[in-house]
Amino acid sequence: MNNHYKTQEQTEQTQPRRHSLTRRGFFQAGAAASASLLIGSAAAAEAGAAEGKISFDSYDVAVIGAGPGGLAAAVAAARNGARVILIERNGYLGGNLASGLPLLGYLDCHGRPVVGGFATEFIDRLTKIGAALGVRRCPHHYSIAVVKPDFCKIVASDLCEETGVEVLLHCYLTAVETREGKITRAIFSCAGNTIEVRARIFIDGTGDGTLGYLGGAACQKGNEEGELQPPSILYTLGGVDKEKFFSWCKENNEVDDDALKYLHESPNWCLVTLGKLFRKLQPKGEWPIAVWALISINRLNDSEICINGPRMLRTDATDPRDLTRAEREGAHQAVAFTEMLKKYVGGFEQAYISHINDTLGIRETRRIVGRKMLRVEEAIAASVPEDTIALAAYFIDIHSSKDFTSKGERIEQAYGIPYLCLVSATYDNLMMVGRCISVDRIVFGSTRVMATCLAGGEAAGVGAALAIKEQCSPCDVDTAAVRRILVKNGGILSMNQTP
Ligand SMILES: Cc1cc2nc3c(=O)[nH]c(=O)nc-3n(C[C@H](O)[C@H](O)[C@H](O)COP(=O)(O)OP(=O)(O)OC[C@H]3O[C@@H](n4cnc5c(N)ncnc54)[C@H](O)[C@@H]3O)c2cc1C
């Protein structure tokens, strides 16, 4: 890990870089862009091609990053009358919605719904086309919604098309311009072209808080030692005999009768198992990595499952050297796990790796400091303040960066995420959604799941659209009005809410 880099991040926590550094960063990026333009123009003259700058102006709301947070924000803002542009570096929309992970966080530990609105609409649309099976209770995660990942991309794209969200794919955010306490422009790169986007409100849905960070907004990253939850690489195995796997688990006491019933009731399952095999094989050096169990997520077809097993410890997912090492390590861990499963676990004899995800799943990087910060004490106390814009009830799930252990803390009752956790403390017109909302590091272990990100994203979109209508800053919006719109759309903002 790069200590110098970490020190910079730590400085940010107390002393956000404001105007001057931000502009310096922007002009440095601009200089680099003009340099490449010069080179580009010589080449273009030769090839007869035109290269340059493409501008997108006069948007009410620009959302950067189209994961669950950004997607929900963009659609909700457009539905509420804003002119919205959604910009994404990938060639598809959805972020981790399209990774093969199940959507968690819909129900609390008692099986009661805590999230509705856009999050429910998303799963309902997938279910209608056979790409999901709704939401059900899960013995490991309170609730589960397994999805067909490619269809998440399609539904996300349809939602944007229907609501008039303008989408730009393949655009990588590289610089941010700020002026007089506001973000004024975001700069992207696409195949050598410089893309500039101007909007009245910017929403950071990058997961990494890249928009806020580049703009010099106050950010936090990890704990005092810079520890961050490790990334994982997800991969898919084909050729799995699932019935044989279940029987093997039962015969080897890896599941009990209740778990077996859960697995047989519906293909909508995720299984955390093989702890006993781990304890047997690990001392003999025959379990490839010290992770104590394997998470397998069913794929909604006959023979595939998705494995969430490999973890790459001590990784700062904002450092390209760490990321590069982790991608390589992850692929090797996937191969080693597969060999072990084929050798020791019934049902995997014919298994093969059919797909390793194109990119790591990043659990934790930066969070942007908001006008409010939700603390773990408030979550444990089930605080639901008046300005709650989403409920959350997933357990606090923190994966160690140093070893293969995880810390979990049960959440008995849902808690509320206040609206001002979505508005930057540094910039009036910067909002954040998904992973980078303003929560402390411990409660982040709970708010990071995708149903919660969808719910918070929807609220940010509604807040941004109201700010445009009222011609005020997002932080001055009437939160009661935001809440009314959310509830009208099926949102759940209190456990006592009458339907
Ligand atoms: C290994 C792992 C397992 C998990 N398991 C589960 C699970 O089972 N269920 C669950 O609900 N949650 C799970 N989570 C958590 C959840 O997936 C994430 O916390 C959630 O997706 C965060 O949503 P987001 O919108 O903030 O970010 P993301 O889903 O990461 O989306 C961010 C988007 O921003 C784009 N972006 C980033 N930087 C730029 C840039 N510079 N320019 C342009 N675009 C950019 C990205 O390409 C991406 O599309 C898991 C996470 C990981 C890593």
Ligand as a Chemical Component Dictionary entry (heavy atoms), coordinates in Angstrom:
data_LIG
# 
_chem_comp.id                   LIG 
_chem_comp.type                 NON-POLYMER 
_chem_comp.pdbx_formal_charge   0 
_chem_comp.three_letter_code    LIG 
# 
loop_
_chem_comp_atom.comp_id 
_chem_comp_atom.atom_id 
_chem_comp_atom.alt_atom_id 
_chem_comp_atom.type_symbol 
_chem_comp_atom.charge 
_chem_comp_atom.model_Cartn_x 
_chem_comp_atom.model_Cartn_y 
_chem_comp_atom.model_Cartn_z 
_chem_comp_atom.pdbx_ordinal 
LIG C1  C1  C 0 -17.981 -8.657 -3.126  1  
LIG C2  C2  C 0 -19.219 -7.915 -2.778  2  
LIG C3  C3  C 0 -20.330 -8.609 -2.361  3  
LIG C4  C4  C 0 -21.499 -7.935 -2.073  4  
LIG N1  N1  N 0 -22.610 -8.648 -1.791  5  
LIG C5  C5  C 0 -23.804 -8.024 -1.832  6  
LIG C6  C6  C 0 -25.001 -8.767 -1.895  7  
LIG O1  O1  O 0 -24.989 -9.994 -1.922  8  
LIG N2  N2  N 0 -26.178 -8.080 -1.945  9  
LIG C7  C7  C 0 -26.233 -6.710 -1.890  10 
LIG O2  O2  O 0 -27.332 -6.151 -1.920  11 
LIG N3  N3  N 0 -25.097 -5.979 -1.831  12 
LIG C8  C8  C 0 -23.895 -6.596 -1.852  13 
LIG N4  N4  N 0 -22.740 -5.869 -1.884  14 
LIG C9  C9  C 0 -22.794 -4.401 -1.741  15 
LIG C10 C10 C 0 -23.324 -3.674 -2.962  16 
LIG O3  O3  O 0 -23.119 -4.412 -4.146  17 
LIG C11 C11 C 0 -22.687 -2.287 -3.134  18 
LIG O4  O4  O 0 -22.446 -1.681 -1.916  19 
LIG C12 C12 C 0 -23.637 -1.417 -3.982  20 
LIG O5  O5  O 0 -23.725 -1.946 -5.270  21 
LIG C13 C13 C 0 -23.176 0.018  -4.023  22 
LIG O6  O6  O 0 -23.972 0.717  -4.945  23 
LIG P1  P1  P 0 -23.410 2.015  -5.645  24 
LIG O7  O7  O 0 -24.498 2.509  -6.546  25 
LIG O8  O8  O 0 -22.832 2.935  -4.656  26 
LIG O9  O9  O 0 -22.119 1.502  -6.460  27 
LIG P2  P2  P 0 -21.869 0.480  -7.642  28 
LIG O10 O10 O 0 -22.888 -0.590 -7.715  29 
LIG O11 O11 O 0 -20.453 0.078  -7.490  30 
LIG O12 O12 O 0 -21.993 1.424  -8.925  31 
LIG C14 C14 C 0 -21.094 2.500  -9.146  32 
LIG C15 C15 C 0 -21.136 2.841  -10.624 33 
LIG O13 O13 O 0 -20.336 3.997  -10.862 34 
LIG C16 C16 C 0 -19.521 3.801  -12.006 35 
LIG N5  N5  N 0 -18.324 4.623  -11.856 36 
LIG C17 C17 C 0 -17.386 4.536  -10.889 37 
LIG N6  N6  N 0 -16.406 5.427  -11.098 38 
LIG C18 C18 C 0 -16.723 6.097  -12.234 39 
LIG C19 C19 C 0 -16.073 7.132  -12.960 40 
LIG N7  N7  N 0 -14.907 7.659  -12.578 41 
LIG N8  N8  N 0 -16.675 7.588  -14.085 42 
LIG C20 C20 C 0 -17.873 7.073  -14.493 43 
LIG N9  N9  N 0 -18.525 6.075  -13.854 44 
LIG C21 C21 C 0 -17.959 5.603  -12.722 45 
LIG C22 C22 C 0 -19.220 2.306  -11.949 46 
LIG O14 O14 O 0 -18.814 1.821  -13.211 47 
LIG C23 C23 C 0 -20.542 1.715  -11.483 48 
LIG O15 O15 O 0 -21.419 1.421  -12.545 49 
LIG C24 C24 C 0 -21.542 -6.516 -2.151  50 
LIG C25 C25 C 0 -20.419 -5.802 -2.543  51 
LIG C26 C26 C 0 -19.275 -6.489 -2.879  52 
LIG C27 C27 C 0 -18.114 -5.722 -3.373  53 
# 
loop_
_chem_comp_bond.comp_id 
_chem_comp_bond.atom_id_1 
_chem_comp_bond.atom_id_2 
_chem_comp_bond.value_order 
_chem_comp_bond.pdbx_ordinal 
LIG C1  C2  SING 1  
LIG C2  C3  SING 2  
LIG C2  C26 DOUB 3  
LIG C3  C4  DOUB 4  
LIG C4  N1  SING 5  
LIG C4  C24 SING 6  
LIG N1  C5  DOUB 7  
LIG C5  C6  SING 8  
LIG C5  C8  SING 9  
LIG C6  O1  DOUB 10 
LIG C6  N2  SING 11 
LIG N2  C7  SING 12 
LIG C7  O2  DOUB 13 
LIG C7  N3  SING 14 
LIG N3  C8  DOUB 15 
LIG C8  N4  SING 16 
LIG N4  C9  SING 17 
LIG N4  C24 SING 18 
LIG C9  C10 SING 19 
LIG C10 O3  SING 20 
LIG C10 C11 SING 21 
LIG C11 O4  SING 22 
LIG C11 C12 SING 23 
LIG C12 O5  SING 24 
LIG C12 C13 SING 25 
LIG C13 O6  SING 26 
LIG O6  P1  SING 27 
LIG P1  O7  DOUB 28 
LIG P1  O8  SING 29 
LIG P1  O9  SING 30 
LIG O9  P2  SING 31 
LIG P2  O10 DOUB 32 
LIG P2  O11 SING 33 
LIG P2  O12 SING 34 
LIG O12 C14 SING 35 
LIG C14 C15 SING 36 
LIG C15 O13 SING 37 
LIG C15 C23 SING 38 
LIG O13 C16 SING 39 
LIG C16 N5  SING 40 
LIG C16 C22 SING 41 
LIG N5  C17 SING 42 
LIG N5  C21 SING 43 
LIG C17 N6  DOUB 44 
LIG N6  C18 SING 45 
LIG C18 C19 SING 46 
LIG C18 C21 DOUB 47 
LIG C19 N7  SING 48 
LIG C19 N8  DOUB 49 
LIG N8  C20 SING 50 
LIG C20 N9  DOUB 51 
LIG N9  C21 SING 52 
LIG C22 O14 SING 53 
LIG C22 C23 SING 54 
LIG C23 O15 SING 55 
LIG C24 C25 DOUB 56 
LIG C25 C26 SING 57 
LIG C26 C27 SING 58 
# 
